[in-house]
Amino acid sequence: MISWLMLAQASALGLIGAAVAVVGLARRPFNDWVFAGAAIAMLTLVVQTVASIIAPLAGAGPTGDLLEYWTYLITALMIPPAAVLWALVDKKGEWATLVVGVGILAVAVMVYRMHQIWFVQVA
């Protein structure tokens, strides 16, 4: 895991998630901009997955529990598509946009936790 990548990813996802959640609290319907926020979240997670595969091969493996790290990463990869699916099913509902925003915020927290697992914990 690359520290600056995590910082950029968590910051961007936090801002995007907060913005989408505020739009959801304003009871705006799910739209292309909300979908774009979820797509950006997914794109950053794919980049993180590639970096997580390459880093140990380059000799920069984790100091924490690798199983816990990958469990967080795989779960984080499932949240944006699940939130968007929920929003598409409930497109006329009041909470669809808020669900996507909270999902993106959850991913931002999970990215920070993955950083802790990768670097901070010592076996």
Disulfide bonds with the S-S distance in Angstrom:
none
